Amino acid sequence: MSTIYGGYLLAHFIGEQPDGEQVYFSYSEDGLHWKDLNGGQPVLRSDLGEKGVRDPFIIRSPLDHHFYIIATDLRIASGKGWGAAVTEGSRDIIVWKSADLVNWSKPWAVTVGIDGAGCVWAPEAIYDEEAQDFLVFWASATEGLDGSERKHKIYSARTKDFVHFSNAELYIERDNHIIDTTIIAHEGSYYRLSKDETTKNITLEKGNSLHKEAFTAVTAPNLEKIYGVEGPQIFKLNDREEWCLIIDRFAEGKGYLPLLTTDLDSGEFRVVKEGDFDLGASKKRHGSVIPITIDECAQLLAAYGDGHQVLPGQYADPDLAKFGDRYYLYPTSDGFTGWSGTEFHVFSSDDLRIWKDEGVIVDLLSPDVPWAVGNAWAPAIAEKNGSYYFYFCGKMANGVSAIGVAVAPAPIGPFTAMPEPLLTMEQMKRLSIKMGQTIDPAVYREEDGTSYLLFGNGDGAIVQLGSDMVSVVEETMANIEGLHDFREAVTVLKRGGLYHFTWSCDDTGSENYHVNYGTSKHLYGPVTYHYPVLMKNAEKGMLGTGHHSIMQEPGKDEYWMAYHRFVTPLSRFTEGKGYHREVCIDRITFGEDGLMQPITL
């Protein structure tokens, strides 16, 4: 069974500055737009050998299901100089091992370079299916057998565990100097890219095995005419038959440039235009990329992310709850033009940091929801007497939005939807309730156990839910007055004898989408507006922050807000940012005056 990947990890270094020659991580969901992890600081450091590393290469082992990083033992920032690095450099590679991309072993050094090798640069590895081991290869500057001038060549060795290696052998020698070789497998063939260290460009070869004599040249005009580059890395894009090659523009000091191809045999590479890719804040120098699963994406974001985003991928309108000893998130599936998604997922976590996708719980295009035809928006969850009630938005055949409800015996389902919507615009008109759309439900349970549904767009409203939780007591429905600048997504919690209302303002497609706050002595209002509690932080690239939910830690005076923002990096989508959103969670605090404090982003 094939592995489903949801993102990419780039391991790299950033340059010759004091801390630049260590291992850095960056994360991407499309392979072209990257965000720096760990606050732009090194994830791994080497205190061995030269006390610095360059050219980190990361690989997933099918033998022990661990990840390995191998890197050049070199630190130019120490002042040793390139001449000494070529002729007297370390013959070691530095290795790290991890089971999960987050918890890494201490580094160890392995001497792989032959006697007399001036250096061991840019080590890489590829798994050999036939031999069931790894071919590891690197560049060394060695003298000829006749004592002639040193020349860079590619050497190789074999290993299964990155601890024990076979003796090094010459793998590639050309008339010109050669360094920085990388290999990718596809459909039984191997494609090998290398830097010609004399002409400073990249060449391409193809072979039917990994044997050193198995490769022949492939003409790649667009690639070969780009000079002053090194460190080629190639990876397949997760969602299509296309490969991305990145090359380090060291001569211009610009970092990586991506090129794309849909046919490795053709040698035809298209340079991605400036503005159509984003390598993040730090300059990305020679590294490597691997595809990673959704679970691995979640682990990386939890360990090294910005402290706000919690779900990889595009989701919005999150409803956060805790049932038993586990947390649950119920978001809108996002990334669809015109907010046209049809499926609802649920995610679970035991720590509010690492979230597991428990799968689709409601699909509006299935026969299970006969009244809806699409536009799955803004869900909410509630529990009563061991049953779980999922309130959700969908459009009816007439194009008008309505709110439905589904019931399940567990937080992750299976959910059974009621055959008719719970709230409709026809109902609002009949009951004289002011409203633009019947959307955005939120559930509030009063101290006496009575449950209420808050909802609305344009104007907010509240209604008591029936004891069965799948009906409403119509005579209790009313608009909520005092929701200053209200757009949608009203919620309420009770603390200190006050009802604390929060609601979203502006438009979800606006970078100024935000959450306002007010209080009332009564559940039905009127509400006294105070100030915004969640607003954008343009300096950090956090825009469109809104459509939230608030969860109280059961039995504690602790609160969390889940919300969405525009997908980051912001350069990824130039249009339609309002339906390209990602989910964040932040802590809520209250001041000595008893009022909710604005969240600092």
KOLBA-947222 format. One record per residue (C-alpha): residue number from 1; y negated, z negated, x. Coordinates in steps of 0.02 Angstrom, whole numbers. Example, Ala and Ser with C-alpha at 12.3 -4.5 7.8 and 13.67 -1.06 7.14 Angstrom:
% KOLBA-947222
R   nr      c2      c3      c1
R    1     225    -390     615
R    2      53    -357     684
***
This chain:
% KOLBA-947222
R   nr      c2      c3      c1
R    1       0       0       0
R    2    -169      50      71
R    3    -302     -80     108
R    4    -461     -72       4
R    5    -615     -93     111
R    6    -785    -145      48
R    7    -897    -147     201
R    8    -913    -134     389
R    9    -937    -249     537
R   10   -1030    -191     693
R   11   -1004    -294     851
R   12   -1134    -250     984
R   13   -1255    -313    1115
R   14   -1443    -287    1109
R   15   -1506    -256    1287
R   16   -1543    -331    1456
R   17   -1656    -472    1396
R   18   -1601    -651    1440
R   19   -1487    -673    1289
R   20   -1457    -489    1251
R   21   -1290    -466    1339
R   22   -1182    -567    1220
R   23   -1089    -522    1060
R   24   -1194    -492     905
R   25   -1135    -451     729
R   26   -1213    -337     597
R   27   -1151    -300     421
R   28   -1160    -146     311
R   29   -1093     -93     143
R   30   -1121      94     164
R   31   -1103     118     352
R   32   -1281     179     374
R   33   -1391      32     327
R   34   -1361    -127     425
R   35   -1422    -306     419
R   36   -1414    -425     567
R   37   -1300    -574     546
R   38   -1322    -750     614
R   39   -1511    -737     606
R   40   -1509    -603     740
R   41   -1433    -723     867
R   42   -1270    -702     965
R   43   -1109    -745     873
R   44   -1004    -757    1032
R   45   -1054    -801    1209
R   46    -960    -783    1373
R   47    -975    -917    1505
R   48    -843    -832    1613
R   49    -862    -715    1760
R   50   -1034    -633    1753
R   51   -1080    -749    1607
R   52   -1126    -605    1494
R   53   -1039    -462    1404
R   54   -1082    -284    1354
R   55    -997    -148    1253
R   56    -895    -264    1137
R   57    -752    -175    1050
R   58    -668    -251     897
R   59    -496    -204     832
R   60    -379    -263     695
R   61    -201    -290     757
R   62     -57    -236     645
R   63      61    -337     756
R   64      -5    -513     724
R   65    -139    -477     592
R   66    -276    -547     702
R   67    -438    -472     764
R   68    -476    -450     949
R   69    -641    -418    1037
R   70    -634    -349    1213
R   71    -793    -327    1314
R   72    -864    -280    1483
R   73    -888    -429    1598
R   74   -1065    -387    1652
R   75   -1239    -462    1641
R   76   -1375    -349    1711
R   77   -1505    -479    1662
R   78   -1441    -588    1804
R   79   -1533    -472    1924
R   80   -1380    -405    2013
R   81   -1433    -225    1982
R   82   -1343     -68    1927
R   83   -1295     -14    2102
R   84   -1199    -175    2133
R   85   -1125    -166    1957
R   86   -1051       5    1994
R   87    -981     -35    2166
R   88    -947    -221    2160
R   89    -934    -262    1975
R   90    -805    -371    1890
R   91    -630    -300    1868
R   92    -604    -413    1717
R   93    -621    -388    1531
R   94    -670    -533    1418
R   95    -565    -561    1261
R   96    -585    -661    1100
R   97    -461    -681     957
R   98    -485    -725     773
R   99    -384    -730     612
R  100    -534    -711     496
R  101    -685    -639     591
R  102    -771    -809     578
R  103    -670    -933     681
R  104    -649    -864     857
R  105    -550    -926    1005
R  106    -631    -971    1168
R  107    -645    -814    1277
R  108    -521    -776    1412
R  109    -532    -655    1558
R  110    -400    -529    1607
R  111    -406    -430    1769
R  112    -361    -251    1724
R  113    -458    -149    1853
R  114    -363     -79    2002
R  115    -394    -142    2178
R  116    -552     -63    2242
R  117    -622     -26    2069
R  118    -808     -47    2070
R  119    -818     -97    1888
R  120    -725    -106    1722
R  121    -842     -40    1587
R  122    -832     -15    1399
R  123    -651     -65    1368
R  124    -577      -1    1205
R  125    -407      -1    1123
R  126    -309      98     996
R  127    -143      54     917
R  128      -3     173     963
R  129     110     187     811
R  130     249     269     910
R  131     252     142    1052
R  132     202      -5     940
R  133      78     -70    1066
R  134    -104     -45    1112
R  135    -171      82    1233
R  136    -320      -2    1316
R  137    -439     107    1417
R  138    -600      84    1515
R  139    -710     164    1647
R  140    -700     118    1832
R  141    -795     190    1979
R  142    -664     221    2114
R  143    -654     315    2276
R  144    -544     468    2293
R  145    -378     456    2384
R  146    -464     539    2532
R  147    -600     406    2534
R  148    -726     522    2451
R  149    -877     459    2354
R  150    -848     345    2206
R  151    -832     431    2039
R  152    -819     359    1864
R  153    -648     391    1786
R  154    -554     321    1637
R  155    -407     206    1670
R  156    -282     134    1546
R  157    -151      -1    1522
R  158     -35     -58    1383
R  159     -29    -225    1292
R  160      36    -306    1134
R  161     -63    -468    1140
R  162    -218    -436    1249
R  163    -152    -568    1369
R  164     -15    -474    1460
R  165     -55    -296    1519
R  166      43    -163    1609
R  167     -21     -98    1775
R  168    -174      11    1761
R  169    -154     200    1773
R  170    -278     342    1788
R  171    -305     412    1612
R  172    -447     539    1625
R  173    -527     618    1778
R  174    -649     762    1773
R  175    -761     853    1894
R  176    -906     753    1825
R  177    -919     565    1805
R  178    -848     504    1638
R  179    -873     337    1548
R  180    -874     267    1371
R  181    -719     343    1293
R  182    -673     307    1113
R  183    -524     370    1011
R  184    -492     381     823
R  185    -330     431     737
R  186    -320     542     583
R  187    -168     623     501
R  188     -60     618     657
R  189    -194     679     776
R  190    -308     586     896
R  191    -490     629     924
R  192    -566     573    1089
R  193    -752     564    1125
R  194    -822     523    1297
R  195    -986     518    1387
R  196   -1011     641    1528
R  197   -1101     523    1648
R  198   -1167     670    1748
R  199   -1246     770    1605
R  200   -1274     617    1495
R  201   -1203     693    1335
R  202   -1046     669    1227
R  203    -892     782    1226
R  204    -750     793    1100
R  205    -562     821    1124
R  206    -409     824    1012
R  207    -229     776    1049
R  208     -64     762     957
R  209     -22     601    1050
R  210    -108     472    1159
R  211     -30     543    1316
R  212    -163     586    1444
R  213    -109     768    1453
R  214    -105     791    1263
R  215    -291     825    1238
R  216    -387     989    1234
R  217    -574    1015    1215
R  218    -656    1041    1044
R  219    -825    1126    1043
R  220    -958    1020     959
R  221   -1126    1108     984
R  222   -1238     987     890
R  223   -1162     840     981
R  224   -1159     917    1154
R  225   -1343     963    1151
R  226   -1400     782    1126
R  227   -1437     711    1298
R  228   -1475     536    1360
R  229   -1343     454    1251
R  230   -1188     347    1278
R  231   -1071     226    1191
R  232    -997     342    1058
R  233    -912     254     913
R  234    -833     339     764
R  235    -768     268     601
R  236    -715     336     433
R  237    -826     296     285
R  238    -733     191     158
R  239    -772     287       0
R  240    -750     469      51
R  241    -675     593     174
R  242    -818     583     296
R  243    -837     507     469
R  244    -987     426     548
R  245   -1015     443     735
R  246   -1145     330     814
R  247   -1215     361     988
R  248   -1327     247    1089
R  249   -1493     332    1135
R  250   -1510     229    1295
R  251   -1629     351    1381
R  252   -1758     338    1242
R  253   -1726     153    1213
R  254   -1699     184    1027
R  255   -1524     113    1001
R  256   -1396     199     892
R  257   -1411     369     806
R  258   -1282     413     671
R  259   -1205     584     645
R  260   -1087     635     504
R  261    -941     755     489
R  262    -819     799     351
R  263    -700     889     469
R  264    -654     815     637
R  265    -568     976     689
R  266    -726    1078     665
R  267    -833     985     790
R  268    -977    1004     668
R  269   -1084     848     666
R  270   -1242     828     563
R  271   -1378     715     631
R  272   -1434     589     501
R  273   -1622     601     477
R  274   -1738     457     523
R  275   -1767     358     364
R  276   -1592     391     298
R  277   -1518     253     405
R  278   -1570      78     455
R  279   -1496     -14     603
R  280   -1581    -179     562
R  281   -1710    -282     654
R  282   -1627    -290     825
R  283   -1593    -140     935
R  284   -1408    -100     924
R  285   -1331     -60    1094
R  286   -1155      -1    1136
R  287   -1032     -86    1018
R  288    -899     -43     889
R  289    -873     -35     701
R  290    -724     -83     594
R  291    -702     -70     404
R  292    -679    -239     320
R  293    -611    -296     153
R  294    -714    -374      13
R  295    -643    -546      56
R  296    -690    -521     238
R  297    -865    -468     185
R  298    -881    -629      85
R  299    -824    -735     232
R  300    -948    -652     350
R  301   -1093    -675     228
R  302   -1047    -857     204
R  303   -1037    -891     390
R  304   -1173    -780     461
R  305   -1277    -717     314
R  306   -1457    -758     270
R  307   -1410    -914     171
R  308   -1454    -835       4
R  309   -1336    -689     -35
R  310   -1162    -747     -88
R  311   -1076    -593    -161
R  312   -1047    -435     -61
R  313   -1075    -278    -162
R  314   -1194    -241    -304
R  315   -1202    -368    -445
R  316   -1342    -445    -549
R  317   -1383    -569    -689
R  318   -1262    -703    -624
R  319   -1206    -847    -734
R  320   -1147    -994    -629
R  321   -1031   -1131    -692
R  322    -908   -1262    -632
R  323    -745   -1298    -720
R  324    -633   -1430    -645
R  325    -650   -1427    -457
R  326    -693   -1241    -444
R  327    -852   -1141    -463
R  328    -864    -976    -558
R  329    -988    -833    -558
R  330   -1000    -709    -702
R  331   -1118    -565    -654
R  332   -1165    -392    -715
R  333   -1081    -254    -614
R  334   -1226    -159    -538
R  335   -1266       0    -444
R  336   -1256     115    -595
R  337   -1400     229    -644
R  338   -1490     161    -796
R  339   -1390      -1    -793
R  340   -1241      95    -863
R  341   -1099     -11    -795
R  342    -957     -54    -914
R  343    -856    -192    -828
R  344    -876    -379    -804
R  345    -796    -468    -657
R  346    -775    -654    -624
R  347    -781    -733    -452
R  348    -719    -905    -402
R  349    -755   -1023    -258
R  350    -718   -1199    -202
R  351    -878   -1219    -100
R  352   -1015   -1106    -175
R  353   -1007   -1003     -15
R  354    -850    -897      -7
R  355    -813    -808    -171
R  356    -652    -725    -225
R  357    -656    -579    -346
R  358    -536    -628    -485
R  359    -548    -455    -562
R  360    -614    -373    -720
R  361    -614    -486    -872
R  362    -699    -373   -1001
R  363    -716    -183   -1002
R  364    -831    -114   -1137
R  365    -745      56   -1132
R  366    -576     -19   -1176
R  367    -512     -31   -1355
R  368    -528    -220   -1336
R  369    -715    -209   -1374
R  370    -721     -85   -1520
R  371    -906    -110   -1559
R  372    -973     -70   -1384
R  373    -992      95   -1293
R  374   -1066      36   -1127
R  375   -1211     -50   -1036
R  376   -1123    -212    -990
R  377   -1266    -331    -954
R  378   -1307    -514    -925
R  379   -1157    -623    -972
R  380   -1143    -811    -997
R  381    -997    -932   -1003
R  382    -959   -1094   -1095
R  383    -809   -1209   -1117
R  384    -756   -1310   -1268
R  385    -594   -1403   -1298
R  386    -502   -1309   -1161
R  387    -556   -1135   -1216
R  388    -682   -1025   -1126
R  389    -812    -922   -1216
R  390    -888    -771   -1130
R  391   -1049    -705   -1206
R  392   -1100    -530   -1151
R  393   -1215    -385   -1190
R  394   -1167    -208   -1235
R  395   -1238     -58   -1323
R  396   -1172      -4   -1491
R  397   -1143     177   -1540
R  398   -1320     187   -1608
R  399   -1389     146   -1434
R  400   -1451     -27   -1483
R  401   -1400    -177   -1380
R  402   -1304    -323   -1454
R  403   -1221    -483   -1394
R  404   -1034    -507   -1409
R  405    -912    -646   -1368
R  406    -736    -655   -1296
R  407    -618    -804   -1286
R  408    -492    -855   -1153
R  409    -377   -1001   -1111
R  410    -439   -1006    -930
R  411    -603    -967    -838
R  412    -531    -806    -767
R  413    -451    -748    -929
R  414    -366    -660   -1006
R  415    -514    -639   -1125
R  416    -498    -574   -1302
R  417    -659    -503   -1375
R  418    -710    -528   -1555
R  419    -704    -363   -1650
R  420    -887    -373   -1704
R  421   -1045    -421   -1609
R  422   -1112    -598   -1625
R  423   -1298    -554   -1627
R  424   -1382    -388   -1669
R  425   -1557    -320   -1693
R  426   -1520    -292   -1878
R  427   -1490    -479   -1889
R  428   -1656    -515   -1802
R  429   -1750    -407   -1925
R  430   -1664    -487   -2072
R  431   -1706    -662   -2009
R  432   -1885    -614   -1956
R  433   -1853    -655   -1773
R  434   -1972    -568   -1653
R  435   -1874    -478   -1517
R  436   -1867    -316   -1418
R  437   -1680    -319   -1382
R  438   -1539    -441   -1421
R  439   -1485    -468   -1242
R  440   -1469    -601   -1106
R  441   -1373    -747   -1181
R  442   -1375    -921   -1102
R  443   -1279   -1071   -1170
R  444   -1348   -1248   -1183
R  445   -1245   -1398   -1240
R  446   -1341   -1543   -1314
R  447   -1294   -1723   -1278
R  448   -1208   -1737   -1448
R  449   -1094   -1590   -1403
R  450   -1183   -1460   -1510
R  451   -1199   -1293   -1421
R  452   -1344   -1172   -1430
R  453   -1371    -994   -1375
R  454   -1537    -942   -1300
R  455   -1570    -756   -1288
R  456   -1693    -614   -1306
R  457   -1802    -482   -1226
R  458   -1988    -470   -1260
R  459   -1978    -632   -1357
R  460   -1858    -777   -1330
R  461   -1755    -859   -1466
R  462   -1628    -998   -1493
R  463   -1488   -1024   -1618
R  464   -1354   -1155   -1644
R  465   -1177   -1095   -1613
R  466   -1046   -1131   -1743
R  467    -913   -1260   -1705
R  468    -794   -1114   -1668
R  469    -914   -1050   -1534
R  470    -892    -871   -1598
R  471   -1017    -882   -1741
R  472   -1198    -937   -1763
R  473   -1284   -1048   -1889
R  474   -1414    -923   -1945
R  475   -1531   -1048   -2027
R  476   -1557   -1131   -1856
R  477   -1621    -971   -1773
R  478   -1802    -971   -1715
R  479   -1917    -899   -1585
R  480   -1966   -1011   -1439
R  481   -2154   -1027   -1421
R  482   -2245   -1053   -1257
R  483   -2138    -946   -1140
R  484   -2285    -879   -1040
R  485   -2268    -696    -988
R  486   -2089    -695   -1054
R  487   -1982    -542   -1023
R  488   -1801    -601   -1037
R  489   -1664    -721    -979
R  490   -1721    -889   -1046
R  491   -1621   -1044    -998
R  492   -1641   -1231   -1027
R  493   -1577   -1394    -955
R  494   -1617   -1575   -1000
R  495   -1670   -1700    -868
R  496   -1776   -1858    -875
R  497   -1801   -1843   -1062
R  498   -1878   -1670   -1044
R  499   -1811   -1497   -1083
R  500   -1839   -1387    -930
R  501   -1856   -1203    -977
R  502   -1848   -1058    -855
R  503   -1865    -874    -894
R  504   -1887    -705    -807
R  505   -2051    -610    -805
R  506   -2111    -434    -765
R  507   -1974    -300    -756
R  508   -1808    -304    -665
R  509   -1859    -141    -581
R  510   -2016    -220    -511
R  511   -2023    -307    -342
R  512   -2128    -440    -431
R  513   -1988    -489    -552
R  514   -1991    -679    -549
R  515   -1944    -839    -641
R  516   -2070    -947    -733
R  517   -2050   -1130    -777
R  518   -2107   -1245    -916
R  519   -2057   -1404   -1007
R  520   -2048   -1469   -1184
R  521   -2003   -1631   -1271
R  522   -1905   -1530   -1398
R  523   -1764   -1405   -1380
R  524   -1851   -1283   -1496
R  525   -2018   -1300   -1406
R  526   -2161   -1269   -1397
R  527   -2149   -1251   -1209
R  528   -2287   -1303   -1090
R  529   -2296   -1176    -949
R  530   -2315   -1246    -772
R  531   -2289   -1114    -635
R  532   -2164    -990    -561
R  533   -2013   -1071    -479
R  534   -1938    -915    -401
R  535   -2040    -775    -325
R  536   -2018    -637    -197
R  537   -2035    -662     -10
R  538   -2088    -491      54
R  539   -2085    -547     236
R  540   -1899    -585     222
R  541   -1863    -428     120
R  542   -1821    -528     -38
R  543   -1893    -432    -185
R  544   -1856    -425    -371
R  545   -1796    -606    -374
R  546   -1752    -652    -552
R  547   -1630    -655    -697
R  548   -1553    -820    -654
R  549   -1443    -958    -718
R  550   -1446   -1143    -675
R  551   -1294   -1253    -648
R  552   -1293   -1442    -639
R  553   -1159   -1516    -528
R  554   -1056   -1613    -658
R  555   -1101   -1798    -658
R  556   -1234   -1778    -523
R  557   -1421   -1750    -514
R  558   -1391   -1590    -415
R  559   -1437   -1415    -472
R  560   -1412   -1237    -413
R  561   -1495   -1074    -464
R  562   -1400    -910    -457
R  563   -1508    -753    -466
R  564   -1518    -575    -406
R  565   -1633    -479    -289
R  566   -1648    -298    -233
R  567   -1507    -242    -118
R  568   -1546    -273      65
R  569   -1591    -195     180
R  570   -1725    -129      63
R  571   -1717      41     148
R  572   -1543      74      78
R  573   -1607     133     -91
R  574   -1776     219    -103
R  575   -1763     240    -292
R  576   -1687     137    -432
R  577   -1695     -29    -342
R  578   -1691    -114    -513
R  579   -1509     -66    -536
R  580   -1461     -92    -354
R  581   -1457    -281    -342
R  582   -1360    -421    -256
R  583   -1324    -601    -304
R  584   -1397    -755    -219
R  585   -1384    -944    -243
R  586   -1511   -1077    -193
R  587   -1527   -1264    -223
R  588   -1652   -1330    -351
R  589   -1749   -1491    -322
R  590   -1862   -1597    -433
R  591   -2021   -1684    -375
R  592   -2076   -1863    -401
R  593   -2170   -1804    -556
R  594   -2003   -1751    -631
R  595   -2044   -1566    -625
R  596   -1937   -1429    -550
R  597   -1999   -1377    -379
R  598   -2025   -1195    -329
R  599   -1880   -1127    -226
R  600   -1928   -1085     -47
R  601   -1854    -918       6
***
